[in-house]
């Protein structure tokens, strides 16, 4: 991932409330910096937990479909 895309991703996560504790700076030209100590927020943790549960549910449904191909 190029530095600009990484910077934009961190910026979106911070602006959406999934990360905190970081300061983002755009420099001259193609320079970007992330200062501070980024931390995941409670909202970010909740998203990760919900997303993980959805992945597990998807896997379970795929396993069921493979076990019962004629349904």
Secondary structure by P-SEA (a helix, b strand, c coil): ccaaaaaaaaaaaaaacccccbbbbbccccbbbbccbbbbcaaaaaaaaaaaaaaaaaaaaaaaaaacccc
